[in-house]
Amino acid sequence: MGFHKLVWKACIKNTASCKAAMKSGYLKEGIERQANFNKFMNVWEDHAFFGKLYSEWRNTKKNTRSK
């Protein structure tokens, strides 16, 4: 069985991970507010969600083979 959608989740303060998701072809789909409690900093953190559908992933694979 294959997959329908890939999901990338990152803390919005982790700008490197958010940029990597977008550079990898994921689309920003939304923000989950107060998704995780960081016990070391004693704060709630928001997470960004990025998604890529199977059809988008498959087209990316085809394009990289042809280069």
Backbone as JSON, one array per atom type, in Angstrom:
{
  "sequence": "MGFHKLVWKACIKNTASCKAAMKSGYLKEGIERQANFNKFMNVWEDHAFFGKLYSEWRNTKKNTRSK",
  "N": [[0.85, -1.18, 0.0], [0.57, 2.2, -0.82], [1.15, 5.72, -0.27], [-0.8, 8.65, 0.42], [-0.37, 11.26, 1.2], [2.32, 13.27, 2.32], [3.53, 14.64, 5.35], [5.01, 17.39, 6.92], [6.12, 18.66, 9.9], [6.94, 21.4, 11.9], [8.4, 23.44, 14.45], [7.47, 26.83, 14.54], [9.43, 28.64, 15.12], [11.69, 27.43, 14.27], [13.18, 28.25, 11.77], [14.92, 27.29, 9.82], [14.13, 24.64, 9.36], [11.52, 25.07, 8.42], [12.05, 26.49, 6.05], [13.46, 24.5, 4.7], [11.46, 22.6, 4.28], [9.77, 23.96, 2.49], [11.54, 24.38, 0.37], [11.85, 21.79, -0.41], [9.56, 21.28, -1.72], [7.18, 21.12, -0.33], [4.0, 22.38, 0.66], [2.87, 25.09, 2.62], [0.43, 24.53, 4.97], [-0.82, 25.31, 7.26], [-1.05, 26.52, 10.7], [-0.57, 25.08, 13.82], [-1.66, 26.05, 16.77], [-0.05, 26.49, 19.9], [1.01, 23.83, 20.06], [2.9, 22.26, 21.29], [4.48, 21.8, 24.43], [7.29, 23.31, 25.6], [9.32, 22.25, 27.91], [11.8, 23.02, 28.84], [12.12, 25.71, 28.22], [9.83, 26.6, 29.26], [7.46, 27.32, 27.86], [4.68, 27.44, 25.56], [4.67, 26.22, 22.23], [4.11, 27.09, 18.83], [3.33, 25.19, 15.91], [4.17, 24.72, 12.5], [2.52, 23.37, 9.68], [3.26, 21.45, 6.86], [2.56, 20.15, 3.65], [2.67, 17.51, 1.18], [1.32, 16.09, -1.62], [0.84, 12.76, -2.97], [0.79, 12.78, -5.78], [2.18, 15.15, -6.34], [4.67, 14.54, -5.25], [5.38, 12.36, -6.87], [5.56, 13.61, -9.39], [7.75, 15.28, -8.89], [9.77, 13.38, -8.58], [9.87, 12.33, -11.18], [10.72, 14.57, -12.6], [13.3, 15.0, -11.56], [14.68, 12.8, -12.47], [14.83, 13.23, -15.18], [16.68, 15.21, -15.52]],
  "CA": [[0.0, 0.0, 0.0], [1.33, 3.43, -0.92], [0.71, 6.81, 0.58], [-1.56, 9.7, -0.25], [0.13, 12.58, 1.56], [3.42, 13.39, 3.26], [3.35, 15.8, 6.21], [6.21, 17.88, 7.6], [5.7, 19.51, 11.0], [8.1, 22.05, 12.52], [8.16, 24.61, 15.29], [7.57, 28.01, 13.68], [10.7, 29.32, 15.42], [12.75, 26.71, 13.57], [13.06, 28.77, 10.41], [15.69, 26.45, 8.9], [13.28, 23.5, 9.01], [10.41, 25.57, 7.61], [12.6, 26.78, 4.73], [13.8, 23.22, 4.06], [10.21, 21.99, 3.84], [9.3, 24.66, 1.29], [12.51, 24.12, -0.69], [11.63, 20.4, -0.81], [8.3, 21.18, -2.47], [6.01, 21.04, 0.54], [3.21, 23.61, 0.73], [2.44, 25.41, 3.98], [-1.01, 24.3, 5.07], [-1.41, 25.96, 8.42], [-0.35, 26.61, 11.98], [-1.23, 24.5, 14.99], [-1.29, 26.92, 17.89], [0.31, 25.86, 21.16], [1.02, 22.4, 19.76], [3.87, 21.53, 22.11], [5.0, 22.54, 25.57], [8.74, 23.19, 25.75], [9.51, 22.31, 29.36], [13.07, 23.67, 29.16], [11.91, 27.15, 28.11], [8.58, 26.86, 29.98], [6.55, 28.02, 26.95], [3.97, 26.69, 24.52], [5.19, 26.55, 20.91], [3.25, 26.85, 17.67], [3.94, 24.38, 14.86], [3.72, 24.9, 11.12], [2.28, 22.13, 8.95], [3.52, 21.48, 5.43], [2.1, 18.9, 3.04], [2.96, 17.2, -0.22], [0.49, 14.97, -2.07], [1.55, 11.73, -3.74], [0.94, 13.22, -7.18], [3.25, 16.15, -6.36], [5.91, 13.81, -4.99], [5.67, 11.56, -8.05], [6.02, 14.53, -10.44], [9.09, 15.71, -8.51], [10.67, 12.26, -8.88], [10.01, 12.25, -12.63], [11.5, 15.73, -13.06], [14.7, 14.87, -11.18], [15.27, 11.75, -13.32], [15.03, 13.72, -16.54], [17.76, 16.21, -15.55]],
  "C": [[0.89, 1.24, 0.0], [0.86, 4.49, 0.05], [-0.04, 7.84, -0.25], [-0.93, 11.07, 0.0], [1.29, 12.45, 2.54], [3.22, 14.67, 4.06], [4.67, 16.12, 6.9], [5.72, 18.86, 8.66], [6.94, 20.09, 11.66], [7.65, 23.21, 13.4], [8.36, 25.86, 14.43], [8.84, 28.81, 13.96], [11.89, 28.64, 14.75], [12.68, 27.08, 12.09], [13.82, 27.91, 9.4], [14.85, 25.26, 8.44], [12.11, 23.92, 8.13], [10.87, 25.88, 6.19], [12.93, 25.5, 3.98], [12.56, 22.53, 3.54], [9.74, 22.64, 2.54], [10.25, 24.43, 0.11], [12.35, 22.7, -1.25], [10.29, 20.2, -1.51], [7.06, 21.01, -1.63], [5.31, 22.4, 0.55], [2.77, 23.84, 2.18], [0.93, 25.33, 4.04], [-1.64, 24.96, 6.29], [-0.51, 25.95, 9.64], [-1.2, 25.93, 13.05], [-0.75, 25.29, 16.2], [-1.08, 26.12, 19.16], [0.29, 24.33, 21.05], [1.91, 21.6, 20.71], [4.33, 22.41, 23.26], [6.49, 22.26, 25.69], [9.06, 23.37, 27.23], [10.83, 22.98, 29.76], [12.95, 25.19, 29.13], [10.63, 27.6, 28.84], [7.6, 27.69, 29.16], [5.84, 27.02, 26.04], [4.49, 27.16, 23.17], [4.17, 26.22, 19.83], [4.03, 26.04, 16.63], [3.32, 24.71, 13.51], [3.56, 23.52, 10.48], [2.53, 22.36, 7.47], [3.09, 20.15, 4.86], [2.52, 18.77, 1.59], [2.15, 15.96, -0.59], [1.32, 13.99, -2.89], [1.79, 12.17, -5.17], [2.05, 14.27, -7.31], [4.61, 15.5, -6.16], [6.34, 13.03, -6.23], [6.19, 12.44, -9.19], [7.42, 15.05, -10.15], [10.11, 14.63, -8.85], [10.91, 12.16, -10.38], [10.9, 13.38, -13.15], [12.98, 15.6, -12.71], [15.4, 13.8, -12.0], [15.61, 12.28, -14.71], [16.17, 14.74, -16.65], [19.11, 15.58, -15.77]]
}
